[in-house]
Amino acid sequence: MTEQGFPAEQIDTSRPHPARMYDYYLGGWDNYEVDREAAERVIGLVPDARPSARANRDFMLRAVREVVRGGVRQIIDIGTGIPTSPNTHEAAREIAPDVRVAYVDNDPIVATHAGAKLTNTGNTGFVLADVREPEAILEHPVVRELIDFDEPVALLLVAVLHFVKDEEDPAGILRTLTEALPKGSHLVLTHGTGDFHRHIEGDAAEAYRNATAQLTVRGYERILPFFDGYDLLEPGLVQAPLWRPDGETPTRSELARVAFYGGVGVKH
């Protein structure tokens, strides 16, 4: 259930792509020189880019396990990124082996890896699509085959909405996605912020200016409304490492290196 057949020219290697830059932050190899150069510019301006990416990834894994423990058995992961084990379905199936996952990303490079790393275990599928077109995602045959919209769904938007500009209406995108989900569904969301690194808004945004998606970091008061229609699970919308950490509470020095909020909500 992998959407393939896109022309090679869709893979734009002339401009950095956020998914490939994120892969580089995480220590991956599925990126191009243009991505590495852009990522190094970000790291030069914001040295905490790498620990932020790792904290974001760790939050996602904790949140996925938590929603599956809560009974959710189907996930739509929008903005999947280049596969990095454990992937969403691997984390989910540590808790329940029957979880179904629909992966969505707008980077053809992600699609080239999907068959080998995301959709080779059954009950998973990949859709090449953009979060800015939520109706197309919801109506896609792969999503419709995997996801039963009469049962609770976990919607993952992890490190995605800060690549959606204000004029592209991120709140409207979320409303469209949320309206399709039944009561008891979960929203798992992280978002880059300048609340903990006041210089990040200008510096990091400048480094992404020539990328295929530009960066719009937002503060707490602008991120919280993305959870409209959901009841936030404890501890609410918090700096990502503080959301139900495994083991000891992160230290102040560790938190000082993370520029992400994270939260999980349940649709009421």
N, C-alpha and C positions, 0 to 999 in steps of 0.2 A: 504494500500500500504506500508506495513512494512515488511522488510526482516527479517524473524525470522528463527528458526530452527537450530541455531548454537549450537554446543556442549558446555556443561557447562565448559569443560576444557579450552575453549577459554578465559574464564574470568580469567586472571592471577592476583591472589591476593597476589602473593609472591613478586611482584615488584611494586613500585609506578607507577601510570599512570598520565600523565599531565592533562587529563580531570578531573580526580578525585581530583588531587591536586588543580586545579583551582576552583572546586566546594568548596573545603575547604576554599580557600582564600575568596570566596564570602559569606562564612557563611553557606554553604549548609551541608547536612547530608548524601549525597550519595557518601560516600568514606569509605575506609578501614583504619585500624590502620597503615598499611605500608604507605598509602598516607598521613595520618596526620603527621606521624613522619618525612617523607621527606619534607612536606610542612613547618613544624616547623623548620627544619634545614635551609630551604631557608629563612624563616622569621628571624631566628637568625642571618644569614649572611647578609641578605638584608631586613631590617625592612620595606622597602617600597613595599614589594611584594603585600601586601593586598590592599593598596590604588592604586597601579598600576593596579591590576586586576579589581578593581571597575571602574577606569577611562577608561580602555579598554572596559569594558562592556557598560558604558555610551556612549562612542564614537560609538559603534556598533549600539545602538538604535537610536542615532541621525542620523547616516549615512543611516540606513535603511529607516527611515521616509523621509529623503531628497531625496533618489533615487526614492521612490514611488511617492513623490510629483512631481518629474520630469517626471513621466509617465511610469516607469517600473512596470510591473505587474507579473514578474516571477523572482524567486531568487534560486540560488544554494548556499547553506550554507555549505561549507566544513570545517570540524573541529567543528561541532556543539557544542560539549561539553554536559555535563549533563544538562538537561533542567532546566532553571531558569527563571521564569516569570518576566517581559514579554519576551517571546521568539521571535525569528525573525518574525514568521507569525503574532504574536499578535501585535508587533510594526507596521508592514507593514499594517495590516488591520485597524489600527486606522485611516489611510489615505484612503485606498481603500480596501473594503471587498472582492474583487475578486482576490487578489494576490495569486499566487501559489508558494509553497516553497518545494524544494527538499533538505532535510537534509542529510548530509553525515558525518559519523564519523567512526573511526577504533576501537572504544572501545565497546565491546559487552554490557557493563554495560549501555552505552547510549541507545543501542537498546532495552534493557529491559524496559526503561522508555518511549520510543518513542510512543508506542501505546496509552498510557494514557495521555501524555503531549504534543506530537508534531503532531500526525497524526490522532487525533480524531475529527477534525473539517471539514474534506473535503479539497480537493485541496492542501493537503500536503502529503509527503511521506518520508520514511527513507531508506537509503542505508548504509549497513555496508561495508565500503571500505576505502582505504587509499589514501591520496593525492599523494603519491609517484607513484600511478598507475592511472594517469589522464584519460587514454583511457578507462579503465574499468568503471570509474565514468561516463564519457560521454556516453558510450554505454549501461549503465545499463537500464533495462526495466522501472524501476520506474522513472528514470530521463527522459527517452524518452516519457513516458506517460504524465508527468507533464509539461515538458519544450518544447516550440516551438522555435527551434533554428533559425527560420526565423524572430523572433521578439526579441527586446532587452532583455537582461538578466542581472541581478545584480549578480555578482560572489563575494561571501564573503569568504575571507581568513583572518579571525580575530584571531590573536595570534596563527597562524599555522606554518608559514614558518620558525620561529626560532627553530622549532623541525625538520627541514629538513637540514641535513648536507650539506656542500659545495659539497662533492663528490656525493651526491644524486641529484645534479643539480636542485636547486629550480627554477632558471631562465628557464630551459628547461621545467619543469613542468608547469610553468606559460604560456610559449609560446604555449604548447599543448592546454591548457584550453582556452587561448585567441583566437587561430585560429578557434575554434569551435563557437565563439560568433559573432553575426552580429554587424555592425556599430551601435553606440548608446548604446551599452551595458556598464555596469559600473563595475569597480573593486573597492571593498571596502576592504582595507588591513590595518592591524596593525602588528607591529613587535617589539619585545623586543630589547632594545639597551643599550649600556653602555655609550652613549654620555653624559648622565646626571648623571651617577653614575659610575665613572671609575672603581670601584672595582667589579662591577657586573659580568664582563665577566668571571673572574676566580672563584669567590665565588659561584655564582648561578649555573654556569655550573658544578661545582664540586658536588653540591647538587643533580643535576639531573643525575649524571653519571650512577647510577644504575637503573634509571627509564626505562620504556619501550621506551621512546624517549628522546634523549639527547638534551641539549640546546645549540644553536649557536646564541648568540646575535650578531647583526651587527650594524654598524654605518650608518649615513645618506647616505653617498656616495655609500654604498653597497645595501641599501634598495631602493633608488630612481630608479635604473634600472628595478626593478620589474614592474614599470609602463610603460615600453617601449610599444608603441602602443596605449597609452592612453594619453589624455589631462587631467592634474590634475585640478580639481575644486578648486576654492579659498577656503581656503588660502594655498593650496598646501600640501606638506608632512610636517607635523608639530607635535609637541608633542601633544598627543591625546586630552587633555582637551582644546587645543587651536583651535581645528577644530569645527568651528561654535557652540560655547558653548551656552547652554541655560542660559539666565540670564546674570549675571555679568562675566566679564573676570576673569579666575582663578588667584589667587594671586601667588606671587613668591614662598611663602612657600608651597602652594598646588602643584605647578608645580614641586617643588624640590622632590616630593615624587612619581613621575610618570616616569617609565622607558619604555615608549612605544611611538613610532611614529605611526601616523595614517594618511591616505589619501584616497581620492576617485577620481578615474579617469574615463573618458568617452572614449570609443574606437573610434578612428578616422579612 
